Amino acid sequence: MYYPKKRLMSGKPPSEHFRLLYFASAASFTRKSSDTFPAPLPISDLFSVLEKKYSGMTKAVLDSCAVTVNLEYVDVEEESGKEKAGVVIKEGDEVAIIPPVSSG
């Protein structure tokens, strides 16, 4: 498993961007602890943007992960089904991809 040496959770993303944090298998898949993406971005488009950048990520990680925006959980599937734009990721937001955690 890939463990990022340093998380980039502090600091602001560049102007007109948001920061996306990767944890556990998401970090292993991307080999990064974070990325920045242009904002605004409807949350319903997040997974397609990630799949385009990291082919295969939807099946490997995103189908079973949780997503937070500024530490608040968001249901991406529910937002994808809405006709009007629901949650929109804005400039300066912090979004996290959190794969399921197992215990044992």
N, CA, C and O atoms as CSV, one atom per row, in Angstrom:
chain,resi,resn,atom,element,x,y,z
A,1,MET,N,N,0.839,-1.175,0.000
A,1,MET,CA,C,0.000,0.000,0.000
A,1,MET,C,C,0.883,1.237,0.000
A,1,MET,O,O,1.928,1.256,0.650
A,2,TYR,N,N,0.479,2.244,-0.707
A,2,TYR,CA,C,1.215,3.494,-0.810
A,2,TYR,C,C,0.796,4.430,0.317
A,2,TYR,O,O,-0.394,4.671,0.518
A,3,TYR,N,N,1.746,4.941,1.030
A,3,TYR,CA,C,1.477,5.910,2.087
A,3,TYR,C,C,2.205,7.197,1.743
A,3,TYR,O,O,3.435,7.220,1.712
A,4,PRO,N,N,1.466,8.270,1.484
A,4,PRO,CA,C,2.133,9.533,1.171
A,4,PRO,C,C,3.039,9.964,2.316
A,4,PRO,O,O,2.691,9.802,3.486
A,5,LYS,N,N,4.192,10.509,1.979
A,5,LYS,CA,C,5.143,10.933,3.001
A,5,LYS,C,C,4.641,12.151,3.756
A,5,LYS,O,O,4.896,12.290,4.952
A,6,LYS,N,N,3.933,13.026,3.072
A,6,LYS,CA,C,3.475,14.245,3.724
A,6,LYS,C,C,2.118,14.625,3.159
A,6,LYS,O,O,1.958,14.728,1.943
A,7,ARG,N,N,1.162,14.828,4.010
A,7,ARG,CA,C,-0.162,15.294,3.586
A,7,ARG,C,C,-0.101,16.805,3.394
A,7,ARG,O,O,0.534,17.513,4.175
A,8,LEU,N,N,-0.757,17.286,2.364
A,8,LEU,CA,C,-0.777,18.713,2.090
A,8,LEU,C,C,-2.104,19.311,2.517
A,8,LEU,O,O,-2.765,19.982,1.724
A,9,MET,N,N,-2.501,19.079,3.752
A,9,MET,CA,C,-3.800,19.530,4.223
A,9,MET,C,C,-3.796,20.999,4.609
A,9,MET,O,O,-4.857,21.612,4.728
A,10,SER,N,N,-2.638,21.558,4.802
A,10,SER,CA,C,-2.601,22.965,5.167
A,10,SER,C,C,-2.303,23.790,3.916
A,10,SER,O,O,-1.832,23.273,2.903
A,11,GLY,N,N,-2.584,25.048,4.015
A,11,GLY,CA,C,-2.343,25.925,2.881
A,11,GLY,C,C,-3.544,25.977,1.961
A,11,GLY,O,O,-4.382,25.076,1.948
A,12,LYS,N,N,-3.608,27.033,1.204
A,12,LYS,CA,C,-4.721,27.227,0.297
A,12,LYS,C,C,-4.364,26.724,-1.093
A,12,LYS,O,O,-3.202,26.763,-1.497
A,13,PRO,N,N,-5.374,26.251,-1.826
A,13,PRO,CA,C,-5.125,25.896,-3.219
A,13,PRO,C,C,-4.926,27.171,-4.039
A,13,PRO,O,O,-5.230,28.265,-3.566
A,14,PRO,N,N,-4.421,27.035,-5.261
A,14,PRO,CA,C,-4.270,28.219,-6.113
A,14,PRO,C,C,-5.612,28.919,-6.337
A,14,PRO,O,O,-6.668,28.319,-6.140
A,15,SER,N,N,-5.569,30.137,-6.733
A,15,SER,CA,C,-6.778,30.906,-7.024
A,15,SER,C,C,-7.660,30.155,-8.018
A,15,SER,O,O,-7.166,29.548,-8.968
A,16,GLU,N,N,-8.966,30.203,-7.786
A,16,GLU,CA,C,-9.977,29.573,-8.635
A,16,GLU,C,C,-9.857,28.045,-8.692
A,16,GLU,O,O,-10.243,27.429,-9.685
A,17,HIS,N,N,-9.323,27.439,-7.632
A,17,HIS,CA,C,-9.181,25.990,-7.517
A,17,HIS,C,C,-9.661,25.517,-6.146
A,17,HIS,O,O,-9.824,26.311,-5.220
A,18,PHE,N,N,-9.881,24.212,-6.037
A,18,PHE,CA,C,-10.145,23.585,-4.749
A,18,PHE,C,C,-9.142,22.463,-4.551
A,18,PHE,O,O,-8.570,21.954,-5.514
A,19,ARG,N,N,-8.933,22.081,-3.303
A,19,ARG,CA,C,-7.999,20.997,-2.988
A,19,ARG,C,C,-8.780,19.720,-2.750
A,19,ARG,O,O,-9.788,19.713,-2.045
A,20,LEU,N,N,-8.298,18.634,-3.352
A,20,LEU,CA,C,-8.886,17.312,-3.186
A,20,LEU,C,C,-7.878,16.436,-2.463
A,20,LEU,O,O,-6.759,16.247,-2.940
A,21,LEU,N,N,-8.271,15.898,-1.309
A,21,LEU,CA,C,-7.399,15.050,-0.499
A,21,LEU,C,C,-7.735,13.587,-0.754
A,21,LEU,O,O,-8.906,13.220,-0.856
A,22,TYR,N,N,-6.715,12.766,-0.854
A,22,TYR,CA,C,-6.880,11.328,-1.057
A,22,TYR,C,C,-6.423,10.586,0.197
A,22,TYR,O,O,-5.374,10.895,0.763
A,23,PHE,N,N,-7.210,9.614,0.621
A,23,PHE,CA,C,-6.872,8.802,1.783
A,23,PHE,C,C,-6.867,7.332,1.401
A,23,PHE,O,O,-7.562,6.921,0.471
A,24,ALA,N,N,-6.078,6.540,2.127
A,24,ALA,CA,C,-6.035,5.072,2.019
A,24,ALA,C,C,-5.882,4.635,0.563
A,24,ALA,O,O,-4.931,5.038,-0.107
A,25,SER,N,N,-6.815,3.811,0.066
A,25,SER,CA,C,-6.675,3.258,-1.285
A,25,SER,C,C,-6.751,4.333,-2.364
A,25,SER,O,O,-6.209,4.140,-3.452
A,26,ALA,N,N,-7.408,5.458,-2.093
A,26,ALA,CA,C,-7.431,6.560,-3.064
A,26,ALA,C,C,-6.023,7.136,-3.228
A,26,ALA,O,O,-5.604,7.447,-4.343
A,27,ALA,N,N,-5.299,7.277,-2.123
A,27,ALA,CA,C,-3.918,7.752,-2.186
A,27,ALA,C,C,-3.026,6.723,-2.866
A,27,ALA,O,O,-2.126,7.086,-3.623
A,28,SER,N,N,-3.266,5.452,-2.603
A,28,SER,CA,C,-2.491,4.397,-3.255
A,28,SER,C,C,-2.734,4.401,-4.761
A,28,SER,O,O,-1.795,4.257,-5.544
A,29,PHE,N,N,-3.984,4.564,-5.164
A,29,PHE,CA,C,-4.330,4.522,-6.576
A,29,PHE,C,C,-3.724,5.707,-7.327
A,29,PHE,O,O,-3.169,5.531,-8.411
A,30,THR,N,N,-3.824,6.900,-6.765
A,30,THR,CA,C,-3.328,8.104,-7.436
A,30,THR,C,C,-1.841,8.343,-7.200
A,30,THR,O,O,-1.199,9.096,-7.932
A,31,ARG,N,N,-1.302,7.698,-6.175
A,31,ARG,CA,C,0.078,7.912,-5.728
A,31,ARG,C,C,0.316,9.361,-5.314
A,31,ARG,O,O,1.412,9.903,-5.457
A,32,LYS,N,N,-0.755,9.965,-4.795
A,32,LYS,CA,C,-0.693,11.345,-4.318
A,32,LYS,C,C,-1.509,11.458,-3.041
A,32,LYS,O,O,-2.394,10.642,-2.784
A,33,SER,N,N,-1.212,12.461,-2.253
A,33,SER,CA,C,-2.038,12.739,-1.085
A,33,SER,C,C,-3.070,13.817,-1.388
A,33,SER,O,O,-4.069,13.945,-0.680
A,34,SER,N,N,-2.823,14.599,-2.454
A,34,SER,CA,C,-3.781,15.639,-2.810
A,34,SER,C,C,-3.577,16.090,-4.246
A,34,SER,O,O,-2.548,15.821,-4.866
A,35,ASP,N,N,-4.577,16.776,-4.751
A,35,ASP,CA,C,-4.570,17.399,-6.083
A,35,ASP,C,C,-5.304,18.716,-5.951
A,35,ASP,O,O,-5.980,18.955,-4.950
A,36,THR,N,N,-5.180,19.569,-6.946
A,36,THR,CA,C,-6.036,20.743,-7.054
A,36,THR,C,C,-6.750,20.686,-8.393
A,36,THR,O,O,-6.197,20.219,-9.389
A,37,PHE,N,N,-7.986,21.170,-8.401
A,37,PHE,CA,C,-8.806,21.187,-9.602
A,37,PHE,C,C,-9.485,22.543,-9.704
A,37,PHE,O,O,-9.702,23.214,-8.695
A,38,PRO,N,N,-9.825,22.951,-10.946
A,38,PRO,CA,C,-10.522,24.225,-11.131
A,38,PRO,C,C,-11.892,24.229,-10.462
A,38,PRO,O,O,-12.601,23.223,-10.448
A,39,ALA,N,N,-12.242,25.380,-9.911
A,39,ALA,CA,C,-13.556,25.576,-9.286
A,39,ALA,C,C,-14.241,26.728,-10.005
A,39,ALA,O,O,-13.572,27.605,-10.552
A,40,PRO,N,N,-15.545,26.732,-10.009
A,40,PRO,CA,C,-16.468,25.809,-9.354
A,40,PRO,C,C,-16.637,24.521,-10.148
A,40,PRO,O,O,-16.386,24.467,-11.352
A,41,LEU,N,N,-17.075,23.474,-9.424
A,41,LEU,CA,C,-17.344,22.173,-10.032
A,41,LEU,C,C,-18.527,21.541,-9.309
A,41,LEU,O,O,-18.467,21.337,-8.096
A,42,PRO,N,N,-19.609,21.227,-10.036
A,42,PRO,CA,C,-20.713,20.519,-9.385
A,42,PRO,C,C,-20.214,19.183,-8.836
A,42,PRO,O,O,-19.473,18.470,-9.512
A,43,ILE,N,N,-20.612,18.850,-7.634
A,43,ILE,CA,C,-20.173,17.586,-7.028
A,43,ILE,C,C,-20.569,16.407,-7.902
A,43,ILE,O,O,-19.891,15.379,-7.905
A,44,SER,N,N,-21.655,16.548,-8.641
A,44,SER,CA,C,-22.110,15.473,-9.513
A,44,SER,C,C,-21.129,15.184,-10.647
A,44,SER,O,O,-21.199,14.119,-11.261
A,45,ASP,N,N,-20.213,16.116,-10.936
A,45,ASP,CA,C,-19.214,15.922,-11.988
A,45,ASP,C,C,-17.868,15.448,-11.452
A,45,ASP,O,O,-16.972,15.132,-12.236
A,46,LEU,N,N,-17.710,15.394,-10.139
A,46,LEU,CA,C,-16.412,15.080,-9.543
A,46,LEU,C,C,-15.871,13.729,-9.988
A,46,LEU,O,O,-14.711,13.636,-10.391
A,47,PHE,N,N,-16.688,12.675,-9.924
A,47,PHE,CA,C,-16.194,11.340,-10.246
A,47,PHE,C,C,-15.793,11.228,-11.716
A,47,PHE,O,O,-14.820,10.544,-12.034
A,48,SER,N,N,-16.519,11.883,-12.609
A,48,SER,CA,C,-16.146,11.809,-14.030
A,48,SER,C,C,-14.830,12.552,-14.284
A,48,SER,O,O,-14.034,12.128,-15.121
A,49,VAL,N,N,-14.598,13.654,-13.569
A,49,VAL,CA,C,-13.329,14.378,-13.686
A,49,VAL,C,C,-12.180,13.492,-13.197
A,49,VAL,O,O,-11.123,13.431,-13.826
A,50,LEU,N,N,-12.398,12.807,-12.071
A,50,LEU,CA,C,-11.359,11.928,-11.530
A,50,LEU,C,C,-11.115,10.718,-12.428
A,50,LEU,O,O,-9.971,10.307,-12.618
A,51,GLU,N,N,-12.178,10.150,-12.978
A,51,GLU,CA,C,-12.032,8.996,-13.874
A,51,GLU,C,C,-11.254,9.389,-15.125
A,51,GLU,O,O,-10.455,8.603,-15.634
A,52,LYS,N,N,-11.484,10.593,-15.616
A,52,LYS,CA,C,-10.760,11.063,-16.800
A,52,LYS,C,C,-9.267,11.201,-16.502
A,52,LYS,O,O,-8.423,10.861,-17.331
A,53,LYS,N,N,-8.957,11.700,-15.313
A,53,LYS,CA,C,-7.546,11.891,-14.936
A,53,LYS,C,C,-6.877,10.582,-14.521
A,53,LYS,O,O,-5.702,10.360,-14.812
A,54,TYR,N,N,-7.633,9.716,-13.837
A,54,TYR,CA,C,-7.098,8.448,-13.317
A,54,TYR,C,C,-7.990,7.301,-13.800
A,54,TYR,O,O,-8.891,6.855,-13.089
A,55,SER,N,N,-7.725,6.839,-15.005
A,55,SER,CA,C,-8.535,5.779,-15.613
A,55,SER,C,C,-8.610,4.550,-14.706
A,55,SER,O,O,-7.591,4.054,-14.226
A,56,GLY,N,N,-9.827,4.072,-14.483
A,56,GLY,CA,C,-10.042,2.902,-13.639
A,56,GLY,C,C,-10.341,3.232,-12.192
A,56,GLY,O,O,-10.646,2.336,-11.405
A,57,MET,N,N,-10.260,4.495,-11.830
A,57,MET,CA,C,-10.446,4.882,-10.436
A,57,MET,C,C,-11.880,4.670,-9.953
A,57,MET,O,O,-12.101,4.369,-8.780
A,58,THR,N,N,-12.849,4.825,-10.848
A,58,THR,CA,C,-14.243,4.664,-10.426
A,58,THR,C,C,-14.469,3.275,-9.863
A,58,THR,O,O,-14.981,3.131,-8.752
A,59,LYS,N,N,-14.099,2.269,-10.602
A,59,LYS,CA,C,-14.315,0.888,-10.161
A,59,LYS,C,C,-13.426,0.538,-8.969
A,59,LYS,O,O,-13.871,-0.129,-8.036
A,60,ALA,N,N,-12.183,0.986,-9.001
A,60,ALA,CA,C,-11.221,0.613,-7.953
A,60,ALA,C,C,-11.458,1.324,-6.631
A,60,ALA,O,O,-11.195,0.752,-5.573
A,61,VAL,N,N,-11.949,2.560,-6.666
A,61,VAL,CA,C,-12.029,3.360,-5.447
A,61,VAL,C,C,-13.374,4.062,-5.280
A,61,VAL,O,O,-14.018,3.931,-4.240
A,62,LEU,N,N,-13.791,4.793,-6.281
A,62,LEU,CA,C,-14.902,5.735,-6.132
A,62,LEU,C,C,-16.255,5.081,-5.896
A,62,LEU,O,O,-17.102,5.660,-5.216
A,63,ASP,N,N,-16.481,3.880,-6.445
A,63,ASP,CA,C,-17.776,3.216,-6.265
A,63,ASP,C,C,-18.102,2.918,-4.807
A,63,ASP,O,O,-19.268,2.724,-4.462
A,64,SER,N,N,-17.094,2.879,-3.956
A,64,SER,CA,C,-17.347,2.514,-2.560
A,64,SER,C,C,-16.806,3.539,-1.557
A,64,SER,O,O,-16.633,3.222,-0.380
A,65,CYS,N,N,-16.543,4.748,-2.013
A,65,CYS,CA,C,-15.946,5.733,-1.108
A,65,CYS,C,C,-16.972,6.731,-0.587
A,65,CYS,O,O,-18.082,6.847,-1.106
A,66,ALA,N,N,-16.568,7.437,0.446
A,66,ALA,CA,C,-17.335,8.574,0.954
A,66,ALA,C,C,-16.632,9.843,0.473
A,66,ALA,O,O,-15.437,9.834,0.178
A,67,VAL,N,N,-17.392,10.927,0.400
A,67,VAL,CA,C,-16.842,12.206,-0.034
A,67,VAL,C,C,-17.256,13.275,0.972
A,67,VAL,O,O,-18.407,13.324,1.405
A,68,THR,N,N,-16.313,14.121,1.332
A,68,THR,CA,C,-16.631,15.269,2.174
A,68,THR,C,C,-16.258,16.553,1.447
A,68,THR,O,O,-15.313,16.592,0.660
A,69,VAL,N,N,-17.014,17.589,1.726
A,69,VAL,CA,C,-16.694,18.938,1.263
A,69,VAL,C,C,-16.649,19.796,2.520
A,69,VAL,O,O,-17.652,19.965,3.214
A,70,ASN,N,N,-15.479,20.328,2.794
A,70,ASN,CA,C,-15.262,21.128,4.010
A,70,ASN,C,C,-15.730,20.377,5.256
A,70,ASN,O,O,-16.420,20.933,6.111
A,71,LEU,N,N,-15.344,19.105,5.343
A,71,LEU,CA,C,-15.589,18.211,6.469
A,71,LEU,C,C,-17.043,17.777,6.621
A,71,LEU,O,O,-17.389,17.164,7.631
A,72,GLU,N,N,-17.895,18.073,5.659
A,72,GLU,CA,C,-19.296,17.650,5.670
A,72,GLU,C,C,-19.483,16.551,4.631
A,72,GLU,O,O,-19.113,16.724,3.470
A,73,TYR,N,N,-20.060,15.412,5.045
A,73,TYR,CA,C,-20.297,14.331,4.097
A,73,TYR,C,C,-21.324,14.741,3.054
A,73,TYR,O,O,-22.311,15.411,3.358
A,74,VAL,N,N,-21.070,14.321,1.807
A,74,VAL,CA,C,-21.940,14.623,0.675
A,74,VAL,C,C,-22.250,13.319,-0.040
A,74,VAL,O,O,-21.360,12.490,-0.233
A,75,ASP,N,N,-23.502,13.130,-0.434
A,75,ASP,CA,C,-23.897,11.945,-1.193
A,75,ASP,C,C,-23.794,12.276,-2.678
A,75,ASP,O,O,-24.695,12.895,-3.243
A,76,VAL,N,N,-22.709,11.870,-3.299
A,76,VAL,CA,C,-22.450,12.198,-4.702
A,76,VAL,C,C,-23.501,11.572,-5.605
A,76,VAL,O,O,-23.962,12.220,-6.544
A,77,GLU,N,N,-23.892,10.330,-5.345
A,77,GLU,CA,C,-24.894,9.664,-6.180
A,77,GLU,C,C,-26.224,10.389,-6.123
A,77,GLU,O,O,-26.878,10.560,-7.153
A,78,GLU,N,N,-26.635,10.816,-4.946
A,78,GLU,CA,C,-27.894,11.548,-4.808
A,78,GLU,C,C,-27.830,12.861,-5.578
A,78,GLU,O,O,-28.794,13.244,-6.241
A,79,GLU,N,N,-26.702,13.546,-5.491
A,79,GLU,CA,C,-26.533,14.821,-6.189
A,79,GLU,C,C,-26.506,14.612,-7.703
A,79,GLU,O,O,-26.960,15.482,-8.446
A,80,SER,N,N,-25.986,13.481,-8.174
A,80,SER,CA,C,-25.907,13.204,-9.605
A,80,SER,C,C,-27.290,13.015,-10.210
A,80,SER,O,O,-27.482,13.261,-11.401
A,81,GLY,N,N,-28.249,12.583,-9.409
A,81,GLY,CA,C,-29.585,12.329,-9.914
A,81,GLY,C,C,-30.459,13.569,-9.997
A,81,GLY,O,O,-31.554,13.507,-10.555
A,82,LYS,N,N,-30.011,14.678,-9.466
A,82,LYS,CA,C,-30.815,15.904,-9.473
A,82,LYS,C,C,-30.663,16.634,-10.802
A,82,LYS,O,O,-29.577,16.690,-11.379
A,83,GLU,N,N,-31.771,17.189,-11.272
A,83,GLU,CA,C,-31.719,17.947,-12.522
A,83,GLU,C,C,-30.989,19.270,-12.319
A,83,GLU,O,O,-30.139,19.644,-13.127
A,84,LYS,N,N,-31.316,19.968,-11.256
A,84,LYS,CA,C,-30.641,21.230,-10.966
A,84,LYS,C,C,-29.351,20.931,-10.220
A,84,LYS,O,O,-29.233,19.925,-9.520
A,85,ALA,N,N,-28.395,21.821,-10.386
A,85,ALA,CA,C,-27.124,21.641,-9.690
A,85,ALA,C,C,-27.358,21.705,-8.187
A,85,ALA,O,O,-27.964,22.654,-7.690
A,86,GLY,N,N,-26.887,20.712,-7.473
A,86,GLY,CA,C,-27.002,20.677,-6.030
A,86,GLY,C,C,-25.758,21.299,-5.427
A,86,GLY,O,O,-25.525,22.500,-5.559
A,87,VAL,N,N,-24.971,20.485,-4.772
A,87,VAL,CA,C,-23.741,20.953,-4.144
A,87,VAL,C,C,-22.729,21.313,-5.225
A,87,VAL,O,O,-22.492,20.540,-6.154
A,88,VAL,N,N,-22.148,22.475,-5.093
A,88,VAL,CA,C,-21.107,22.923,-6.013
A,88,VAL,C,C,-19.839,23.156,-5.203
A,88,VAL,O,O,-19.852,23.874,-4.203
A,89,ILE,N,N,-18.749,22.545,-5.641
A,89,ILE,CA,C,-17.454,22.749,-4.999
A,89,ILE,C,C,-16.953,24.121,-5.438
A,89,ILE,O,O,-16.873,24.420,-6.630
A,90,LYS,N,N,-16.617,24.949,-4.446
A,90,LYS,CA,C,-16.225,26.324,-4.730
A,90,LYS,C,C,-14.724,26.533,-4.526
A,90,LYS,O,O,-14.032,25.704,-3.935
A,91,GLU,N,N,-14.254,27.652,-5.028
A,91,GLU,CA,C,-12.859,28.042,-4.859
A,91,GLU,C,C,-12.482,27.989,-3.386
A,91,GLU,O,O,-13.205,28.507,-2.536
A,92,GLY,N,N,-11.346,27.360,-3.085
A,92,GLY,CA,C,-10.850,27.287,-1.719
A,92,GLY,C,C,-11.407,26.143,-0.893
A,92,GLY,O,O,-10.943,25.913,0.224
A,93,ASP,N,N,-12.398,25.414,-1.416
A,93,ASP,CA,C,-12.966,24.288,-0.668
A,93,ASP,C,C,-11.951,23.158,-0.522
A,93,ASP,O,O,-11.020,23.016,-1.315
A,94,GLU,N,N,-12.168,22.367,0.515
A,94,GLU,CA,C,-11.361,21.164,0.736
A,94,GLU,C,C,-12.294,19.960,0.605
A,94,GLU,O,O,-13.250,19.812,1.366
A,95,VAL,N,N,-12.001,19.113,-0.365
A,95,VAL,CA,C,-12.793,17.923,-0.647
A,95,VAL,C,C,-11.926,16.715,-0.326
A,95,VAL,O,O,-10.721,16.731,-0.575
A,96,ALA,N,N,-12.533,15.666,0.227
A,96,ALA,CA,C,-11.779,14.463,0.558
A,96,ALA,C,C,-12.469,13.229,-0.002
A,96,ALA,O,O,-13.693,13.109,0.039
A,97,ILE,N,N,-11.663,12.318,-0.524
A,97,ILE,CA,C,-12.114,11.008,-0.973
A,97,ILE,C,C,-11.710,10.034,0.136
A,97,ILE,O,O,-10.525,9.856,0.418
A,98,ILE,N,N,-12.706,9.411,0.757
A,98,ILE,CA,C,-12.444,8.542,1.911
A,98,ILE,C,C,-12.955,7.143,1.614
A,98,ILE,O,O,-14.155,6.889,1.720
A,99,PRO,N,N,-12.057,6.223,1.240
A,99,PRO,CA,C,-12.466,4.851,0.988
A,99,PRO,C,C,-12.924,4.184,2.289
A,99,PRO,O,O,-12.607,4.658,3.380
A,100,PRO,N,N,-13.679,3.072,2.163
A,100,PRO,CA,C,-14.123,2.388,3.374
A,100,PRO,C,C,-12.936,1.936,4.217
A,100,PRO,O,O,-11.875,1.591,3.695
A,101,VAL,N,N,-13.133,1.946,5.491
A,101,VAL,CA,C,-12.089,1.535,6.416
A,101,VAL,C,C,-12.493,0.188,7.028
A,101,VAL,O,O,-13.620,0.013,7.491
A,102,SER,N,N,-11.566,-0.739,7.019
A,102,SER,CA,C,-11.870,-2.032,7.633
A,102,SER,C,C,-11.147,-2.125,8.965
A,102,SER,O,O,-10.132,-1.466,9.193
A,103,SER,N,N,-11.691,-2.953,9.830
A,103,SER,CA,C,-11.047,-3.149,11.118
A,103,SER,C,C,-10.767,-4.623,11.297
A,103,SER,O,O,-11.322,-5.471,10.599
A,104,GLY,N,N,-9.919,-4.902,12.222
A,104,GLY,CA,C,-9.665,-6.318,12.427
A,104,GLY,C,C,-8.493,-6.640,13.229
A,104,GLY,O,O,-8.202,-7.815,13.453
